[in-house]
Amino acid sequence: MNQWLKSYVPRMAAVGLWVSSMAWAQQVTAPSQTSGDPASTNRTITIPDGTAVEMRFAQPVRGKMLDPVDVGAEATAGDKVRLVSAADIRVGDLIVIAEGAIAQASVLKVKRPLTSLNGTGLVLQFDWIEDVTGKQLPLRVLPTGDPQPFMLKVTSTSAGVVARPETLRSDLVGKDAVDVPEIWRSKNYIPAGTRVTAYVHGSQVLDSAKIEDAQARVSFTQFETTADATIYRTKGHGGTRLRVLCDGKLAGQIGELQYLHLDLAPGEHSFQIENQPALLIKIQIGQEYYFHLQPHLGDWELKQVTTGEGEDSIANADPASLR
C-alpha cells in the first residue's frame, strides 16, 4: 500500500467517507466574522475567495489514447470525475474543508491526440468541493477570475504525479502546445492519486454554529497532543548527510532519499540546517507539516511544501539517522 494511502484510509474511515479507488491545501487562516449587530448570535465564518485546495483524483481518467492503458472505460463529454481533498483546510482553528472531502469535476470534451506526446486530450472544469457540513463550494482552475474549462497536463515528478492546466479556453479550438522539456515525463492519462490544485470561487460565508458542530466528526485534536513535522531530502545532491536542528537542538542527519519525523507540541518552532538561518513555523495540534531540504544558490534551504507533495516525496524514502 502506498505511503499516502496508509495514513489516509484510517482518517477517511473515521469521518465516514468512502472512495471507490485511490484517494487523497494548504491551511488558511482568517478571523471569524459576525453578521450585522455585533451582539447577534448569527455568527459566520468566511472562506476567502481564491483559497487554494490541493486535491487528488480518486479515480483514473483516460481519453482517446493511441495506445490505451487498462484503467477503465474511455471518458466522454458529460462524465463526472471524483476527487478528494488532500488535507484539512482551516479558518482560524476550525476545519472548514476536511481531508478526504469529496469534490467533483466535469469532462467537457475529449480530443483525439495526434501523437502519444499530445497530453491527455481531456478538457475538464472544476465543479465543487464539500465543506464539513456537506455544502458544495464552487471551484475554479486559477487563483483569480471565473470558472473556466482547461486542458489537463499530467507530469510524473520526483514529488509524485501532478496535474495542471496546460491550455485554457483559447486552446480548446486546437492550438495545442507541446512543452518539450517535459515530453518524457508527461502522461497521457490521469492516474488515481494524481495531485491537482483548485481554488475556491467567491468568498464563501458559512454558519459558524454548523461548522463548530461538525468539528467532532472531522477533527482528531481531541485525541492528540502533538503535531507531525517531517523534513525530507530527495536524491541527486551528493552523499553528504546534513545536520538538521529543531529549536536549536540536533534533530537528526539527513542523506539522500531520507526523511526525519518529529512529534512536536503546538506553538512556534524553529527548523534549520546547521549554520544556516532558521525557519520559524507556528504549528497546530493534529496537523501535518512537510519541509523539503533542497539545494539553493550553491547552499541548502528548508522549504515548506503541501501535505500532498510531502506524502508523495517520501513514499520511497527511508528514515534518517537521529544522530
C-alpha positions, -999 to +999 in steps of 0.1 A: +000+000+000+014+035-009+027+057+019-001+083+015-028+056+014-016+041+047-021+073+066-052+084+046-075+053+049-080+054+087-088+091+086-114+085+059-130+057+079-132+079+110-151+106+092-174+082+074-162+088+039-157+062+011-139+064-022-140+037-048-104+039-059-073+057-047-079+088-027-065+117-013-041+225+008-028+245+023-040+259+057-059+291+055-061+314+085-088+341+087-107+356+115-143+346+123-168+373+114-202+384+127-232+395+107-250+428+114-252+437+151-221+426+170-244+411+196-261+389+170-259+352+175-258+346+138-220+342+136-204+334+103-171+321+090-157+332+056-135+311+034-117+337+013-121+339-025-091+321-041-083+298-013-061+270-027-074+234-023-050+206-031-068+175-042-062+140-056-081+123-083-099+094-066-102+075-099-081+071-131-093+090-161-083+084-197-093+099-230-088+089-266-054+072-263-034+059-293-022+031-270-049+027-244-040+016-209-061-007-188-076+018-163-112+017-171-135+030-198-127+059-220-140+092-207-167+110-227-181+145-226-205+149-196-188+124-174-183+134-137-149+129-121-145+123-084-117+140-064-109+143-027-091+169-006-055+161+002-055+179+036-076+198+060-083+235+053-088+257+083-102+291+090-086+300+123-087+268+145-117+253+127-116+228+099-139+240+071-129+215+044-117+182+058-090+159+044-109+134+022-137+158+014-154+148-019-150+171-049-162+169-085-150+179-119-168+175-153-154+163-186-164+189-212-145+175-242-122+146-251-098+154-280-081+127-300-043+131-298-022+135-329+007+116-313+014+100-280+031+133-269-001+154-271-011+150-234-044+137-221-067+153-246-091+159-216-109+192-212-122+195-177-139+221-155-139+220-117-174+220-102-174+219-064-160+205-031-179+198+000-173+216+033-176+199+067-214+205+067-219+189+032-224+222+014-209+223-021-185+251-026-177+262-062-142+258-075-122+272-104-089+264-120-070+297-115-064+318-083-084+347-098-111+350-124-142+329-132-146+291-135-135+280-170-125+249-189-089+238-191-069+212-210-052+189-184-015+182-185-002+154-163+035+151-154+054+125-134+079+142-110+102+133-081+074+146-059+047+124-074+023+127-103+009+162-107-018+176-130-021+213-140-039+232-167-019+232-200-041+254-221-073+274-214-103+284-234-084+299-264-067+265-269-099+244-270-102+250-307-069+233-315-040+255-306-023+227-286+013+232-274+039+207-265+063+215-236+095+200-250+114+198-217+086+177-201+078+154-230+094+124-215+078+129-181+043+136-194+015+111-190-014+108-215-040+098-188-047+107-152-037+080-127-057+077-095-039+097-067-027+124-091-024+158-073-041+189-087-048+223-072-081+242-075-093+275-059-125+284-040-146+306-063-160+336-044-160+343-007-179+316+010-198+326+041-206+297+064-227+293+095-203+293+124-225+271+146-228+244+119-190+244+113-184+241+151-209+212+154-191+194+126-157+195+143-162+164+163-167+144+131-137+158+112-111+169+139-088+145+157-073+170+180-093+157+210-073+126+207-039+142+200-015+164+219+012+170+192+017+178+156+037+159+129+066+176+112+085+157+085+118+170+070+129+152+039+156+152+012+154+139-024+181+123-045+208+138-067+225+162-044+256+143-032+263+119-004+269+142+025+245+140+053+232+173+065+227+181+102+192+194+109+182+213+141+148+218+157+145+246+183+183+248+183+189+212+191+202+184+167+171+165+154+190+142+130+212+139+099+195+136+066+211+119+035+197+113+000+162+099-001+158+101+036+133+118+060+131+128+096+098+127+115+092+148+146+063+149+171+061+185+184+040+204+209+018+231+194+033+266+192+062+282+174+092+261+164+124+267+145+138+244+119+172+249+103+202+233+086+232+237+109+249+271+104+220+283+082+192+308+091+162+292+109+127+288+095+101+298+121+067+280+119+037+281+142+021+247+143-012+234+155-022+202+173-030+173+150-017+189+118+009+176+094+038+198+082+063+189+055+097+206+048+118+198+017+156+201+023+168+212-011+198+229-028+196+267-032+221+291-047+250+267-040+238+260-005+208+244+011+174+256+023+143+242+040+111+249+021+076+242+035+055+222+009+020+210+008+008+178+025+002+160-008+037+169-022+053+158+011+035+125+012+044+116-024+080+127-019+087+104+010+068+074-004+101+057-014+124+073+011+139+058+043+140+072+079+171+093+086+196+088+113+187+105+145+224+113+152 
